[in-house]
Amino acid sequence: MRMQVFRHEEFEDEAAIGAWARARGWEVASTLLYAGQTPPAPADYDWLVVMGGSMNIYEDDRFPWLEAEKRAIALAIEADRVVLGVCLGAQLMADVLGGPVTRGAHREIGWLPVCLSPQARTTTPFAGFPESFTAFHWHGDTFAIPPGAAHAAFSAGCANQAFVHRDKVVGLQFHLETTAESMDGLIAACAAEMADGGEYVQDVAAMRAAAPAGLAEAGPLLARLLDNLAGAYGPHGEVR
């Protein structure tokens, strides 16, 4: 199996998603969009993972590769690939599917609770998930649920935390893939975003204190979500 990762920042990679795939013998390749690399065609991979980034999806003037990336994501969905988007990645996917992305009512940064929606229970990716769990967050924007997609999760600070489209296209506003290293990378690169605080913004000390329990909870949930997708869909998205 071949997993293609679209990356937007040097410091934000696939983290635990890549570890899960490599442990199963999958090939994991990255497209470094920030370095000018061109997204491959869907024929070149089986799964697409679209990672986060500090830019916004509407900053095409500063990041002209965003338009090409949106086209590549649309092609992957049209080709019936399994597609997973995280944070900015989920926002890009929502935009492609017709769900507008706007500034959220609150910024969420740190280890914060997420609740599963009733609709999530009917989807393949979230089978076996608990009603609530803790995940890592780092975002200010939010997406609307795309037409025809299931609203899968919410939090106190953000009504739309996840969506599922056609049962194999999953957008997560939160970060289940976080590792201690990836968390430290975000802190080092984006600490200025915590400066003004906020109801749902942890400081670095609180974030680090919550990390051991958060990582222990998020890791198995990520594996469950990926296992659910891998168990249901084979190469090129066919139902097993």
Steps between C-alpha positions, in 0.01 A plus 500: 500500500617852419425798721558847359532790744446865405709719733478877545774566757844360571408451867162327446521149358282189519639406844313196641307447175828423324612273783174303472542457123869405512433243772271327249758504223338780303695740282470857630593789270468873562426791268664811646266763366684778684814403306328520162446128443212400272223272633493157335198355321268263691633210293827535691356427847227312688446735795539876519575676830480882503678652798467828689676832462506854634360658182128540424334335202407838346857640498560414135689825444765401756491127427412457131539121521176481703289506182694211346470310826122545508481363147713202603276431800192518278656248261577261787141514621367456146732199458340343811819494704502488878574862597580622853545869578628650824437862609591709191470179299142450618420862417637461148292184455187671631552789259541259207177324601301822536535569873616861555795570730479803729658646811379306804327652801792381714858391452572154638858422598603215727353175635122547502191274500320390184154343490378253239173589325213252458566498122855376557362171633370418152840544331781253437792718622357571846374151580596409857588857605401620848238771548771748598879513502790741529694611192760759412383821331666793328262703284316828461295428187217253466315322219130457428394139456499435122168418333423129533773437758438373853571735789722277713630700798479829691653677799405783735708744298431372147173354372655318204794284601473218244310386193472180297417504129410179313633309804862519382575874489566626853575852621629555855538847644692349793828310504492131594835454325686714755822374655714672763734605218227641275348690792836656579540595134171690503587673826837611364361625168162642605535611863401857406146375434461431873597854602149641543369193679132417487245271661623199301871582480742322735838643585811293437526378860139375501545344156809308604338390826200361310710336227574158656133420560397658170752304296404176674135559406544636148740235369261202527215707357707593196587134450132405529396756238774393257435131566130558432581656164763239411266216593215635290678622188776341296731654238331768290207521742315178417284351776661195655 
